[in-house]
Amino acid sequence: MSGSGEMSGGGEVTVTGFGVRTALGNGADAVRRGVFAGVPAFAPTTRFDTGPYRTPMAAAAPDGPDAVEQWALRHALAECGTRALDMAGLGTGTRAAVLLGVAGDHTSVTRYWRGAGVGEGDTDTGAGAAADRAADAAPARLTELLAVRLGLTGPRLTFTNACVASAAAIIHGCRLISSGRADVAVCGGGYLVEEETFGKFDSGRALSKDGMVRPFSADRSGLLLGDGVAVVVLESAEHTRRRGGRALASVVGWGAATDAHHIAQPHPQGAGLARAARQALRLAGDPDGAALDYVNAHGTGTKYNDGAETRGLRAAFPDRAESIPVSSTKSTTGHLLEAAGVVEFVITLLALTDGVLPPTAGFTAPDPECDLDYVPNRPRRADLRRALTVNAAFGGANTALVLERP
C-alpha cells in the first residue's frame, strides 16, 4: 500500500519504527534502563482498593487524574503510533493496515478516568462526553480511533485473543505484507492494570505472593500484571527501499498454533508453543534453530507455564535448546496481557540492535524442570543476529516471531 497506490509485490517484511510505553517509562531508553538493567517496575498500586486481594503489587504507571487520563488507551496508542510513524519517516495519508491486539479500556479503568476531566478533543463535559469516552474504550473503536488520529487509510482489524492478541496482530500484518496485499501495516496493542482482571488472577491464585516475578526459578510463586502499550510499523522491504526508509530489523518467520489442552493451563509439554516456534523457524529457513541467538520467552513466573515452556522450547529445537539464551522480561514489566506480544517484540528488537541480552530478573534458585540458560539477573553482551519471541494465552493459543538484524 504505497503512497502512489502501486503495490510493491510483497516479500520480505521489515520493521521501520516503533513506540513503546510501560510502567518503566516512555520510549526505548526507559526500556533500556529498566528491562535491560533487570530493574522491576513493581510497586503497590493505588489505582483501586487492593485490600481484598493477596497482594497490592503491579507494574502500573503513576496514578492520579492527569496520569490516568493520559494513559487512557486511546491516547497512549496514539502517542506510541505517532512515535512509530515518525521513526519510520511516514506521515498522515499513508495507506496502511491498522491492526491492534487489545481488550479495550476496561469499564473499571474507564470509570476511574471518566472523572479525570475533559479528554483531548472533547467539548462536552456532561453525560454525553462520558458516554463518548466509554464508547471510545471499546476494542474495535480503539483501532478506528488510532487510524483516524494517525491519518492512516487502509483496512482495520482488532484482535482480542488474550495474551497473544498483539502478537497475532503482528503476524497478520506480516501475512498481509508478504502476500503482497499491503505495503505497510501499523500493528500495536495495549493493556492497563484494572481491578476486574486483577481480581480474577488473584482468585485463581496466579499472582505472586512476594511482590516479585521470578520466572523459571524454583521458588517462583506467580505473575504480576503491568501497564503496557506499543505500536510497530511493518513494511515490505521493497517499499522501504523505494521511499528511502531504514529497516531496523526484518521479520523472517512467524507461526501460530493451538493445543486446546485446558482453558487456563498450558499443555504440560508445551505442544502448541513448540508447534508455533517450529512454524516460524521453518518459514525463516532455519528449521533446527541453528541460526537462533536468543529467545524472549513468555515466562510468566507461574508454576505451570515455565516448566511447560521449557519443554516446548526443547521440543522446538532439541539440539540447540541448552546453548540458546532464554529470558523472561515479564520479570521487570509484569504481564501485559494483550500488549505482551508487541511490547516483547520491541524488547527483542532492542536486544538485536543493542547487542544485549535482557536478563530474567529476580532469579534465585534453579528448578530441575527449568534447565536452560535464563540469563539470570544481569544483562549480557552478545553478538545477536536472530531472535525468537514467543507468547501463549488461555485456551492453548501460541504465537512465535523470528526477527533478524540487518
C-alpha positions as CSV (number, residue, x, y, z in Angstrom):
1,M,0.0,0.0,0.0
2,S,2.4,2.7,-1.2
3,G,1.6,6.3,-1.2
4,S,1.4,6.2,-5.0
5,G,-1.2,3.4,-4.9
6,E,1.2,0.9,-6.5
7,M,1.8,-2.4,-4.7
8,S,5.4,-3.5,-4.2
9,G,4.6,-7.2,-4.6
10,G,5.1,-8.5,-1.1
11,G,8.1,-10.5,0.0
12,E,10.4,-9.6,3.0
13,V,8.9,-7.8,6.0
14,T,10.9,-5.0,7.6
15,V,10.4,-3.1,10.9
16,T,10.9,0.6,10.4
17,G,9.5,2.2,13.5
18,F,8.2,1.7,17.0
19,G,6.8,3.5,20.0
20,V,6.5,1.9,23.5
21,R,5.3,2.8,27.0
22,T,5.4,0.7,30.1
23,A,5.4,1.4,33.9
24,L,9.2,1.9,33.5
25,G,8.5,5.0,31.4
26,N,8.2,6.1,27.8
27,G,10.4,5.1,24.9
28,A,13.3,2.8,24.2
29,D,15.6,4.4,26.8
30,A,13.1,3.6,29.6
31,V,13.1,0.0,28.4
32,R,16.9,0.0,28.5
33,R,17.1,1.5,32.0
34,G,14.5,-1.0,33.3
35,V,14.2,-4.2,31.3
36,F,17.8,-4.4,30.2
37,A,19.1,-3.5,33.6
38,G,17.0,-6.0,35.3
39,V,15.1,-3.4,37.4
40,P,11.5,-4.4,38.1
41,A,8.7,-1.8,38.0
42,F,6.5,-3.5,40.7
43,A,5.1,-1.3,43.5
44,P,1.8,-1.2,45.4
45,T,-0.9,0.2,43.2
46,T,-3.4,2.8,44.4
47,R,-5.4,2.6,41.1
48,F,-8.1,0.7,43.0
49,D,-8.5,-0.7,46.5
50,T,-6.2,-3.8,46.8
51,G,-7.3,-4.6,50.4
52,P,-9.4,-7.6,49.4
53,Y,-6.5,-9.2,47.5
54,R,-3.4,-11.3,48.3
55,T,-1.1,-8.6,47.0
56,P,-1.2,-4.9,46.2
57,M,1.6,-5.2,43.7
58,A,1.6,-4.4,40.0
59,A,3.8,-2.7,37.4
60,A,1.4,0.3,37.0
61,A,2.1,3.8,35.9
62,P,1.8,6.7,38.4
63,D,-1.8,7.3,39.4
64,G,-3.9,10.4,39.7
65,P,-6.4,12.0,37.4
66,D,-3.9,13.5,35.0
67,A,-1.9,10.4,34.7
68,V,-4.9,8.1,34.2
69,E,-6.4,10.3,31.5
70,Q,-3.1,10.5,29.8
71,W,-2.8,6.7,30.0
72,A,-6.3,6.0,28.6
73,L,-5.6,3.6,25.7
74,R,-7.0,6.0,23.0
75,H,-4.3,8.5,24.0
76,A,-1.4,6.1,24.8
77,L,-1.9,4.2,21.5
78,A,-1.9,7.4,19.5
79,E,1.3,8.6,21.2
80,C,3.1,5.4,20.5
81,G,1.7,5.3,17.0
82,T,2.9,8.8,16.3
83,R,6.4,8.0,17.6
84,A,6.5,4.8,15.4
85,L,5.5,6.6,12.3
86,D,7.9,9.5,13.0
87,M,10.8,6.9,13.4
88,A,9.7,5.2,10.2
89,G,9.6,8.5,8.3
90,L,5.9,8.0,7.4
91,G,3.1,10.5,7.9
92,T,-0.5,11.4,7.5
93,G,-2.2,10.0,4.5
94,T,-0.1,6.8,4.4
95,R,-2.1,3.8,3.2
96,A,-1.6,1.2,5.9
97,A,-3.4,-1.6,7.5
98,V,-4.1,-0.9,11.2
99,L,-4.1,-4.0,13.4
100,L,-4.5,-3.9,17.2
101,G,-4.4,-6.5,19.9
102,V,-6.5,-5.1,22.8
103,A,-9.4,-5.8,25.0
104,G,-10.3,-2.2,25.4
105,D,-10.1,0.2,28.4
106,H,-12.0,-2.0,30.8
107,T,-15.0,-0.5,32.5
108,S,-13.3,-0.2,35.9
109,V,-10.5,1.8,34.3
110,T,-13.0,3.8,32.3
111,R,-15.0,4.7,35.4
112,Y,-11.7,5.9,37.0
113,W,-10.6,8.2,34.2
114,R,-14.1,9.4,33.3
115,G,-13.8,11.8,36.3
116,A,-10.4,13.0,35.3
117,G,-11.7,15.9,33.2
118,V,-12.2,16.5,29.5
119,G,-10.0,14.5,27.2
120,E,-8.3,15.9,24.2
121,G,-10.8,16.9,21.6
122,D,-13.8,16.7,23.9
123,T,-16.0,19.8,24.0
124,D,-18.8,18.5,26.3
125,T,-18.2,17.9,30.0
126,G,-21.6,16.3,30.6
127,A,-23.1,12.8,30.3
128,G,-22.7,12.9,26.5
129,A,-18.9,13.3,26.8
130,A,-18.7,10.5,29.4
131,A,-20.7,8.2,27.1
132,D,-18.5,9.1,24.2
133,R,-15.4,8.3,26.2
134,A,-16.9,5.0,27.3
135,A,-17.6,4.1,23.6
136,D,-14.1,5.1,22.7
137,A,-12.9,2.4,25.1
138,A,-14.3,-0.5,23.1
139,P,-11.7,-2.7,21.3
140,A,-12.7,-2.1,17.7
141,R,-13.4,1.6,18.4
142,L,-9.8,1.9,19.6
143,T,-8.5,0.6,16.3
144,E,-10.7,3.1,14.4
145,L,-9.6,6.0,16.6
146,L,-5.9,5.1,16.1
147,A,-6.3,5.0,12.4
148,V,-8.1,8.4,12.3
149,R,-5.7,10.0,14.8
150,L,-2.7,8.9,12.7
151,G,-4.3,9.8,9.4
152,L,-3.9,6.2,8.1
153,T,-6.1,4.8,5.3
154,G,-6.5,1.1,4.8
155,P,-8.1,-1.9,6.4
156,R,-8.5,-2.2,10.2
157,L,-8.7,-5.2,12.3
158,T,-8.8,-5.8,16.1
159,F,-7.6,-9.0,17.9
160,T,-8.9,-9.8,21.4
161,N,-7.4,-13.2,21.9
162,A,-5.9,-12.5,25.3
163,C,-2.1,-12.7,25.8
164,V,-1.3,-13.4,22.1
165,A,-3.5,-10.6,20.8
166,S,-0.9,-8.1,19.7
167,A,1.5,-10.8,18.5
168,A,-1.4,-12.1,16.4
169,A,-1.8,-8.6,15.0
170,I,1.9,-8.5,14.0
171,I,1.6,-12.0,12.4
172,H,-1.4,-10.9,10.4
173,G,0.5,-7.7,9.3
174,C,3.4,-9.9,8.2
175,R,1.0,-12.1,6.2
176,L,-0.6,-9.1,4.5
177,I,2.8,-7.7,3.5
178,S,4.4,-11.0,2.5
179,S,1.4,-11.9,0.3
180,G,1.5,-8.5,-1.5
181,R,-1.9,-7.4,-0.1
182,A,-0.3,-4.5,1.8
183,D,2.9,-2.5,1.8
184,V,2.6,-1.0,5.3
185,A,1.0,-2.4,8.5
186,V,0.8,-0.5,11.7
187,C,0.4,-3.1,14.5
188,G,0.0,-2.5,18.2
189,G,-1.6,-3.4,21.5
190,G,-2.3,-2.1,24.9
191,Y,-3.3,-3.2,28.4
192,L,-3.8,-1.2,31.6
193,V,-4.0,-2.8,35.0
194,E,-7.6,-2.7,36.2
195,E,-9.5,-4.3,39.1
196,E,-11.6,-6.9,37.4
197,T,-8.7,-8.8,35.7
198,F,-6.6,-8.2,38.8
199,G,-9.3,-9.8,40.9
200,K,-9.7,-12.8,38.5
201,F,-6.0,-13.6,38.6
202,D,-6.0,-13.2,42.4
203,S,-8.9,-15.6,42.8
204,G,-7.1,-18.1,40.7
205,R,-4.1,-17.7,43.0
206,A,-1.9,-16.8,40.0
207,L,-0.5,-13.6,41.5
208,S,3.0,-13.6,43.1
209,K,2.9,-13.8,46.9
210,D,6.2,-12.0,47.5
211,G,5.7,-9.0,45.2
212,M,8.3,-10.2,42.7
213,V,8.1,-12.2,39.5
214,R,10.7,-15.0,39.4
215,P,10.3,-16.8,36.1
216,F,12.0,-20.2,35.8
217,S,13.2,-20.1,39.5
218,A,12.4,-22.9,41.8
219,D,10.7,-20.5,44.3
220,R,8.6,-18.7,41.7
221,S,5.1,-18.0,43.1
222,G,3.2,-16.3,40.3
223,L,2.8,-13.4,37.9
224,L,2.1,-9.7,38.4
225,L,0.2,-7.5,36.0
226,G,1.6,-4.5,34.3
227,D,0.7,-1.5,32.1
228,G,2.0,-1.6,28.5
229,V,1.3,0.0,25.2
230,A,3.4,-0.3,22.0
231,V,3.0,0.2,18.2
232,V,5.3,-1.0,15.5
233,V,5.5,-0.2,11.8
234,L,6.0,-3.1,9.4
235,E,6.8,-2.6,5.7
236,S,7.7,-4.6,2.7
237,A,11.4,-4.4,2.1
238,E,10.8,-3.1,-1.4
239,H,8.5,-0.3,-0.1
240,T,11.2,0.6,2.4
241,R,13.9,0.8,-0.2
242,R,11.7,2.7,-2.7
243,R,11.0,5.5,-0.3
244,G,14.5,5.6,1.1
245,G,13.5,4.3,4.6
246,R,15.7,2.5,7.0
247,A,15.0,-1.1,8.2
248,L,15.6,-1.6,11.9
249,A,15.1,-5.4,11.5
250,S,13.4,-8.0,9.4
251,V,10.6,-10.3,10.5
252,V,11.7,-13.5,8.8
253,G,9.4,-16.0,10.4
254,W,6.1,-16.3,12.2
255,G,3.8,-19.1,13.4
256,A,0.6,-19.6,15.4
257,A,-0.8,-22.8,16.8
258,T,-3.2,-24.1,19.4
259,D,-3.2,-27.2,21.6
260,A,-6.6,-26.6,23.3
261,H,-5.3,-28.5,26.3
262,H,-7.1,-26.6,29.0
263,I,-8.9,-23.3,29.4
264,A,-6.2,-21.9,31.6
265,Q,-3.3,-24.2,31.9
266,P,-0.7,-24.8,29.1
267,H,-0.1,-28.2,27.6
268,P,2.4,-29.8,30.0
269,Q,4.8,-30.5,27.2
270,G,4.4,-27.1,25.6
271,A,3.0,-28.7,22.4
272,G,1.3,-25.6,20.9
273,L,4.2,-23.4,21.7
274,A,6.6,-25.9,20.1
275,R,4.4,-26.1,17.0
276,A,4.3,-22.3,16.6
277,A,8.0,-22.0,17.1
278,R,8.7,-24.7,14.5
279,Q,6.4,-23.0,12.0
280,A,8.3,-19.7,12.5
281,L,11.7,-21.3,12.2
282,R,10.7,-23.2,9.0
283,L,9.5,-20.0,7.4
284,A,12.8,-18.4,8.4
285,G,14.6,-21.2,6.6
286,D,16.1,-22.5,9.8
287,P,14.0,-25.5,10.9
288,D,16.6,-26.6,13.5
289,G,17.2,-23.2,15.0
290,A,20.8,-23.4,14.0
291,A,21.0,-19.6,13.4
292,L,19.0,-18.6,16.5
293,D,20.8,-16.5,19.1
294,Y,18.2,-15.6,21.7
295,V,14.6,-16.4,22.8
296,N,12.4,-13.9,24.6
297,A,10.2,-16.3,26.5
298,H,6.6,-15.9,27.6
299,G,7.9,-16.6,31.1
300,T,5.0,-15.7,33.4
301,G,6.6,-17.0,36.6
302,T,3.8,-19.4,37.3
303,K,4.2,-23.0,38.3
304,Y,2.6,-24.4,35.2
305,N,3.8,-22.1,32.5
306,D,7.6,-22.1,33.0
307,G,8.1,-25.8,33.0
308,A,5.8,-26.4,30.1
309,E,7.5,-23.6,28.1
310,T,10.9,-25.0,28.8
311,R,9.8,-28.4,27.5
312,G,8.2,-26.7,24.5
313,L,11.4,-24.9,23.6
314,R,13.4,-28.2,23.9
315,A,10.9,-29.8,21.5
316,A,11.2,-26.9,19.1
317,F,15.0,-27.1,18.7
318,P,16.2,-30.2,20.7
319,D,19.8,-30.0,19.5
320,R,20.2,-26.3,20.4
321,A,18.0,-25.6,23.4
322,E,20.8,-25.7,26.0
323,S,23.0,-23.4,24.1
324,I,20.5,-20.6,23.3
325,P,20.0,-17.9,26.0
326,V,16.3,-17.6,27.1
327,S,14.9,-14.8,29.3
328,S,11.6,-13.5,30.6
329,T,11.2,-9.7,30.5
330,K,7.9,-10.0,32.4
331,S,10.2,-10.2,35.4
332,T,10.5,-6.4,35.0
333,T,7.4,-5.2,33.1
334,G,4.9,-7.6,34.6
335,H,2.4,-9.5,32.4
336,L,1.0,-7.0,29.9
337,L,-1.8,-9.4,28.7
338,E,-3.0,-8.2,25.2
339,A,0.0,-5.9,24.9
340,A,2.6,-8.6,25.9
341,G,3.3,-9.7,22.3
342,V,4.1,-6.2,20.8
343,V,6.0,-4.9,23.8
344,E,8.2,-8.0,23.9
345,F,8.6,-7.7,20.1
346,V,10.1,-4.3,20.7
347,I,12.3,-5.6,23.6
348,T,13.6,-8.3,21.3
349,L,14.2,-5.8,18.5
350,L,16.3,-3.7,21.0
351,A,18.2,-6.8,22.1
352,L,19.2,-7.3,18.4
353,T,20.1,-3.7,17.7
354,D,21.9,-3.1,21.0
355,G,23.7,-6.5,21.2
356,V,22.5,-7.0,24.8
357,L,20.5,-9.9,26.3
358,P,17.9,-8.7,28.8
359,P,18.1,-10.7,32.0
360,T,15.5,-12.7,33.9
361,A,15.2,-10.5,37.0
362,G,14.6,-11.9,40.4
363,F,16.1,-15.3,39.6
364,T,17.2,-17.2,42.7
365,A,17.3,-21.0,42.8
366,P,17.4,-23.2,39.7
367,D,14.4,-25.5,39.1
368,P,15.2,-29.0,37.8
369,E,12.2,-28.6,35.5
370,C,13.6,-25.4,34.1
371,D,17.1,-26.2,32.9
372,L,18.0,-23.8,30.2
373,D,20.2,-20.6,30.2
374,Y,17.8,-18.0,31.6
375,V,20.3,-15.0,31.7
376,P,19.8,-14.6,35.5
377,N,19.6,-11.1,37.0
378,R,22.2,-9.3,34.9
379,P,22.3,-8.3,31.2
380,R,24.8,-10.0,29.0
381,R,26.6,-8.7,25.9
382,A,26.2,-10.8,22.8
383,D,26.5,-10.6,19.1
384,L,22.9,-11.3,18.2
385,R,21.7,-11.8,14.6
386,R,18.4,-13.7,15.0
387,A,16.0,-13.9,17.9
388,L,12.7,-15.6,18.6
389,T,9.9,-14.2,20.7
390,V,7.0,-16.4,21.9
391,N,3.7,-15.8,23.6
392,A,0.9,-18.0,25.0
393,A,-2.7,-17.4,26.0
394,F,-5.6,-19.1,27.8
395,G,-7.3,-21.7,25.7
396,G,-4.0,-23.0,24.3
397,A,-3.2,-20.2,21.8
398,N,0.5,-19.7,21.0
399,T,2.5,-17.4,18.7
400,A,6.1,-17.1,17.6
401,L,8.0,-14.4,15.7
402,V,11.6,-14.5,14.4
403,L,13.4,-11.2,14.0
404,E,16.7,-10.7,12.2
405,R,19.2,-7.8,12.4
406,P,20.1,-6.2,9.0
